[in-house]
């Protein structure tokens, strides 16, 4: 009997009120979610926290909207007064859609005229840089204000949560306490690192940033939106294996390149650059390197020696029960400007809500064991998919084109991480609708998840001719499936895949 049972549309995965994934069991549900069809969205109470405003936050907004000065406004609840000021500046504080930061009942937020354009801009800005008030913070405010009787019960770490988190993270990151900084999300960690490096490098006239390979959508957004002049300062090098081409880019633009953001491996193609060679090239030209190990986890890859800064998500692998969003920034203290970067990053980072830290600390101690179990399953599932005639192509950490690069940064030859992407010989929808696995975003959980990743992350590109051409230019198929292994019995995972593949 398989451990996998059908999960209804919109149900939280794994089931906590603070779950970071929700079920999208059919392709029609994926499209309905992306297009905002009411018959789909009415079932979705929560989703990945940087994309879906949590029901607790919505309820808190309804409570605050009873105040006369906030009535009839769109409200965004954020991590701090500093974030509220930044959002208000971004949206604009004057004009017909004037934006006002506020603090009400101890809650920081922004109010503005309710218009579709401003609503979209506000949501995307907070998504891009990780500024939303967390679901636990909203829940605690609701309890304090008498709008909820109590917070949902959950296991919390009873001692110093920050100390426990750092204790475990010093396994993969043997650094001083001051060089390991926590963030409310991986994107806030990356944004803080990006802003700090940008500030240091701007003094030397370095304003350009290099995107190496295809990055996660919000990492791309940082470079497209927050470089001083994106038309001039956003540089792309699509083929991560092409060191000659990257060298030519530096030969042309080197004196003005501030840095590179590199995922190692990348999401969702799980490709790995020759990190040592790329880093050496960047250092020769005075550029700094931000490395992100989220796809495989810092428990599987060792990137700090190659980086000026490591910025990553703790939502993945460390918060493996799938109910906390958090991030970390780690400084390489041996690199030039490390002390200044440490200070600037600390000033940029948003605070992490105490109960989120306590929940993360309650589960982070099991990370090494969880990662080892996931790694063992990934090796077997990748071999199964690579040998199946219904599978067209497979991408994973050990794919032939970049396996050698991955093994150079891997902590062991048997540590590939959880992620496998693949395409099919047949139609996507038929397989996706049939496969008896949990279906939703995120990865690095004890729960296996599969998703039509390009539809979820880049629906705007999937649905236009120009967008599909851009995807194709980067080797991405709209029909790519991203499978992220959990800790369920591997035979059940392979059985569910085999049944749907036919």
N, C-alpha and C positions, 0 to 999 in steps of 0.2 A: 504494500500500500504506500503510495507516494506521500511525502510530507506536504506537498503543495496542493492547496485548495483554492478555488476561485475567490478573488477579492473584488467585491463590487466597486463600481465606478465611484471615485471620490473618497473611498475609505482610506483613512490614514494608515501609512506603513511606517513603523510596525504597529501602531495603535495608540500610542501616547497622544495626548492633546498637543504635544510639542513635536510630533513627528516631522521629519524633513522631507518625506515623500508621501504622495498619495497615488492611489491606483487609477490607471488609465488603461482598462483591460482590452480595448479594441481600437483599431485605427480610426474609426468614426469618432471615438471619444477624444483621441489626440487632436483631430482636426477641429472638433467642436470646441475643445478647450482653447486651441490657438485662435480660433475665430470668434470666441466669446459667445457661442450659441447658448441661449438660456436653458435649453433642455439638457445641456451638458453641465454648464457652470452651476446650476442650482444644486447639483450633487457634490460639489467640491467645496468643502468647508475650510480646507487648508492645503498648502503645498509647500514647495521649497521656499524657505522664509524670505529670501531676497527677491522673490518673484510674486508671491501671493501675500497680500495683507491678511494677517491672521485674524480669526474671528474675535479673539480677545482685544486686539488693537481696534477693530471696528466698533466693538461694544464700548470701549473706552472713548473713542471719538464721539459716539452718540451721547455719552454722558457729558463730555466737555462741551458739546454743541448746545447744551442747555444754557450756557453762559451767554448773556446778551451780546457781548463783544465777539463771540465766535459763531453765533447762530447764522445759518445759511452759507457758511464757508466750507471749502474743502480743507480738511485738516490732515497733516502728516505728523505722526508721532515719531520722535527720533531719539538717538542715543544720548544726546547732550545738548546744552545750550550752544556750544561751539558748532555742532552739526546743524542746529536750527539756523544759526546765523549764516553758515555756508550755503544752505539750501535757499534761504531768502535772497542772498546775494546772487545766486545762480538764476533763480526765477525772475528776479527783478523786484525792487522794493517800491517802484513808482509806476505810474500809468494805470490803465483801466483794470489790469489784473494784478494790482499791487499786492506784494507778499509781506507778511508780518510775522517775525518770530515771536513766540510767547512762552511763558512758563505759567501753567495753571494747575492748581492742586498738586504741585510738585512734579509736574510732567512737562517736558520740553517738546515743543512742536512748532509748526509753521501753519499759518492760515492764509488762504488766498481765495479770490473769487473763483467760484466753481465753473471752470471752463474745461472742455475736453483737452485742449492743447496744454494748459497748465497742469492738469491732472496727469497727463502722460509724461510731461517733462519732469515733474516732481518724482513720480514713481521710478522712472528710469534712472534719474540721478541717484536716488537712494539705493537702487539695485546695483548700479555700477560701482559704488564706493562703500557699500555696506553700512548704511546709516539708519536703517529702520530700528525702532524700538523692538526689543526681543519679545517673543510671545510670553516668556516667564515674567519679564518685567511688567508687561501689560497685565498679566494675571495677578501679580502681586499688587499692582495699583488698584485693580478692581476689588480685590479683597479688602485692602486698606480703606477704600471709599465706600464699602458696604454694598458693592454691586455684585459680588460673588461671596458665598458663605465661606469658602476655603479654597486653597489651591489644590489641584489634583495630587493625590499621594504619589510619591516616587522615592526611590532610594537616593539619598544625598550623602556626600562625604561629610563625616562629622567633625573633621578638624580643619586645618588651614588648607583650603582647596588650592589656592595658587601655589603653595609650596609643594603639594602633592603632584600637581600637573607638571611643574618644572622638574621635580625629582625624576619623573618618568621620562620627560623629554630630554633630560641630560644624558640618557642612554644613547640616542642617535646624535645628540648635540652636546658634546662635552665642553661646555662653555661656562663662563662666569655668569652668575645670576643676572647681572645687569645687561648681559648681551642676549638674553632670552626674554622677549616681550610678548604679551598676550593681547589678542584683538577679538572683537565681537564676531568676526567672520574672516575667512581667508581673503576675501576681496578687500576688506578694510586693511588687512595686513599688507597686501600688495600695493594698495593705493598709498598708504603711509610711506612705504619704502620708495615707491616711484616719486612721490612729492619730495622726499628728503634728498634723494639722489639728484633730482632735477634742480633743487635749490643749490646744492653744492657745485654742480657742474655748470650752472648758468653763469657763475662768476668768471669762468674761462670762455664764455661765449658758446658753450656746448648746450644746445637745445634739442637736438635730433635724437630720436629713439628708434631702435631696430626691433622689428618683430621677426623672430626667427621661426619659420614654419607657421602652421595654423594653430592659433592659441584659442583658449576658451573665450566665449563671446564677450564677457565683461573685461577680460584682460585686453582684448582687442579694443574695446571701447575706451579704456584708459588712454591708449595711444592715439586713437582717432579724435578724441574729444578734449584731452587735457594737456597735449603738447601746445606750446605757444602759438604755432601756426601749422596745423596738421598738414596742409598742402605741401609745406616745405619740410616739416620736422618728423613726419611719420614715414619711416622707411621700412619697406618689406623685403624680406629675402625668403622666398617660399620653399626652396629645397634645402632642408637642413643638412643634407649630406654634401652639398656643393660648397666646399671650403674655398675653392678657387674663386667662385662668384662672390662669396662673402668677403674675400680678401680684396676684390676689385671695388666692392661697395665701400669698404673702409679706406681704400686708396683714394676714392673720390670724395668721400664725406668725412673722413676720420677726424679732422680737427674740430668738427662741430657735433660729433656724436657724443651724447651724454651717457647712454647705456643701452643695454639689451635686456629684454625680458624673455626668459627661456623656460619653457616647461620641459622637464626631463623625467619621463617621456611626455609627449604632447597628448592633448585630448581633442578629438577621439581617435586619432590614427596611431597613437602609442608609438611614435617614432622618437628615436633618441639621437641627438647630435653628438659629435665627438666633442664632449664638453671641455676636456683639457685643451684641445686645439683651439676651440672657439674662444675660450677664456684667455689663452695666451695671445691670440690675435687682438682681442679687445684691450688687454693690458698694454700691448705695444703701442696702441693708439690713444691711450688715456681714457678709454671708456670703462664704465663700471658695469657689473653683471649682477642682475637679480635672477636667482634660480628658484623654481617652484617644483618641488617633488611630490605634489599632491596625488598625481595619478597612481604612482606606485607606493608612496609613503616614505618618509625619512627613515622608517624602520627597514626599508628594502634598498634604498639608494643613499649614497654618501656624497652630498653635493657641497657641503660647507667649505671644504678646502679650495674649491673652484670659484666660489662666489664672493662678492663683496657683501651681499645680503641674501639670505634665504627667506622667502615669504611663502607661507603655505596655509592650507586649510586644516584645522583640527576636527572639522565636521567629519572628515574622511578618516577611517581606521581607528583614530583615538576615541572619537565619540561613536563607536561602532554599533551601539544600540539604535542609532538613527534618530536621536531626539535632542541633539544639541547642535547649535551653529556657533563656531568659534574659529580663531586663527592664531598664527604665531609669526613673529619676525625674529630671525636669529642673525646677529652681527658676526662677521669674521673679524675678530679684533686685530688680526695681523695685517689687515689691509689699510692703505692710506685713507685718511678721513674717517676712520671708524668711530672715533670719539664724537665728532661732530654729527655724523649720521645717526649715532645712537641717540643723541639729544634731540635731533630734529624728528626722528621717527617716533620717539616717546611723546613728543608734543603733538604729533599728527594723529596718533592712534586714538580711537574712541574707547571709552570704558566698557568693560565686560560686566554684565549684571551678575551679582553675587550668586544667585541660585543657579545660573547657567554654569558658573565655575564649579559649584558644589556638585552639580549633576555630572559634569565632565570628569571631575576628580573621582567620582564614585565608580566610573567604568574604565578610566584610562589605564589602570594597573594591569588589565588583562590584554592590552594591545599586542604585545609580542606574541602571546599564544594565539590570539585571533588572526593575526597576520600570517603566522606559520600555517594555520589550517587553511586559510584562503589560498596561500601560495601553492600548497599541495593540490588543491582542487583545480586551480588555474592551469597547472601543467597538464593535468589529465583532460580537462575540457578543451583546451587548445588543440591537443593531439586529436581528439575526437572530431572537432570541427574541420581541421585541416585535411582529414581523411574522408570526409563525407561528400559524396557526389553532388548533393543538392546545395552545397556551399560553394559560392563562386570565389571568394577571397577572404582571408583572415589577417587581421592586424593584431599583434600583441607584443609584449616587451621583447620576445625572442624571435620576432619576424626576421627573416634572413638579411634584409637590406640594412638593418641597424642593430642587429643582435650584438655584434662585437662592441659597438659603442655603449650599449646598455650594460653589458657585462663589465665594462671598465669602471662603471659607477655603482654596480650592484654589490650589496654586502655579501651575497653568495650566489652561485649559479642557479640556485633553486628559489630565488626570491623575485618573481615577476610582477607581483601585485595582482589586483583583482580583475583588471579590465581586459576584455577581448572585444574587438569590433569585427563585424563580418557582413558580407553581402551574400545574397542568395542567387541561385540560378533561376528561381521562380518568383512569383509576385510576393511583395513584402506583406501586404495586408493579410493574405491567406495564412501565412506562417504566424504573424504576430497575433492574430485573433485566436489561433489554435493553441499556441504554446502555453502550457500550464505552469508558468513561472510568474512571480510578482512583477508587475509592470509599472514603472515609474522612474522619476529622475533620481539623481544622487548615486553615490557608490561608496565603497569602503565600509559597508554595513555587514552585520552578521546575516542579514537578509539578502538573498540574491535578487537583483533587479535587472530587467531588460527594458530597453526603450528604443524607439525609432529616433535616435538622438538628433539627427539633423532637422527633423520636423519640429522637435521641441526647442532646440537652441537657435535655429536659423530658418524659421518658417517663412520669413520675408524673402529669403533667398530661394527656398524650395519652390515658391509659388510664382516666380517671375523668370522669364527667359534669361535676362541679364544675371539674375542671382544664380541660376543653375550653371551658367557659364563660369561665374566666379568660383563656385564650388568645384566644378570640373577642373579648373586651372590649378587648384590646390589638391587634386586627387581625391576629392570627397564626393561620394555618391549620395543623393538624397535618400536612397533606400538603405543606407548603412544602419545596422543595428548595433547598439552598444550593450554588451552583456557584462555585468559586474558581479562577480562571484561572492557568495556569502559562505556561511559555515554549515549549511545543510549537508546531508550525505551526498557525496559527489555522484554516486550512482543514481540518485533521484534527479539530480540536475541533468545529467546526461540522458536519463530516460525521458524526461520532459522534452528535451531538445530533439531526441531521436523520434519521438512520437509525432511532433509537429513537422519535422523535416520529411517524414514519410519514407 
